[in-house]
Amino acid sequence: MDNPNAGIGIPYWHPNHDILLKWTTEPIENRIAYIKNNKPAHEIKTRLRLLKPVRGKLPEAVDKLEAERAKLMAERA
């Protein structure tokens, strides 16, 4: 059986038109399918081209903010 959490928690560039950086909360294939099925045809190629996993290490400050965000989200659940 496949791991349902595979690919979750990975930072991606440009996951939405107004968000530069976001950690995945579901498999990225779900976002790709959403883009292909729901976005205007003239936007799809650009959106998919910009949607990329972060390579390398993010600045420590960004990692700290993400850890704090994840902790707050876990507390809310």
C-alpha positions in Angstrom: 0.0 0.0 0.0 1.3 3.5 -0.9 2.1 5.9 1.9 -0.8 8.5 2.0 1.6 11.0 3.5 4.3 10.7 0.8 5.2 14.1 -0.6 3.6 16.0 2.3 5.6 18.7 4.0 7.8 19.6 1.0 8.3 23.3 0.1 7.2 24.3 -3.4 7.7 27.6 -5.3 4.6 29.2 -6.7 1.9 26.8 -5.6 -0.8 29.5 -6.1 -0.9 32.7 -8.1 -0.4 34.8 -4.9 1.8 32.5 -2.8 5.5 32.4 -3.5 6.4 29.5 -1.1 4.3 26.9 0.5 4.8 23.4 2.1 2.6 20.8 0.7 -0.3 19.5 2.8 -1.3 16.9 0.3 0.5 15.2 -2.6 1.6 17.7 -5.3 -0.1 15.6 -7.9 -3.4 16.8 -6.5 -2.4 20.4 -7.1 -1.2 19.6 -10.6 -4.6 17.9 -11.4 -6.5 20.9 -10.0 -4.5 23.3 -12.2 -5.0 21.2 -15.3 -8.8 20.8 -14.6 -9.8 24.2 -13.2 -7.5 26.9 -14.4 -7.9 28.8 -17.6 -6.2 27.2 -20.6 -3.9 30.2 -21.1 -2.6 29.9 -17.5 -1.9 26.2 -17.2 1.5 26.0 -19.0 2.9 28.9 -16.9 1.5 27.7 -13.6 3.0 24.2 -14.1 6.3 25.6 -15.2 6.6 27.8 -12.1 5.4 25.0 -9.7 8.8 23.6 -8.6 10.1 22.0 -5.4 12.6 24.0 -3.5 16.1 22.8 -4.1 18.8 23.3 -1.6 18.4 24.7 1.9 16.0 27.6 2.8 17.3 30.3 5.1 17.2 29.4 8.7 14.6 32.1 9.4 12.2 30.5 6.9 12.7 27.0 8.4 12.0 28.5 11.9 8.8 30.1 10.7 7.6 26.9 9.1 8.3 24.9 12.3 6.3 27.5 14.3 3.5 27.3 11.7 3.4 23.5 11.8 3.3 23.5 15.6 0.4 25.9 15.6 -1.5 23.9 13.1 -0.9 20.7 15.1 -2.2 22.4 18.2 -5.4 23.4 16.3 -6.1 19.9 15.2 
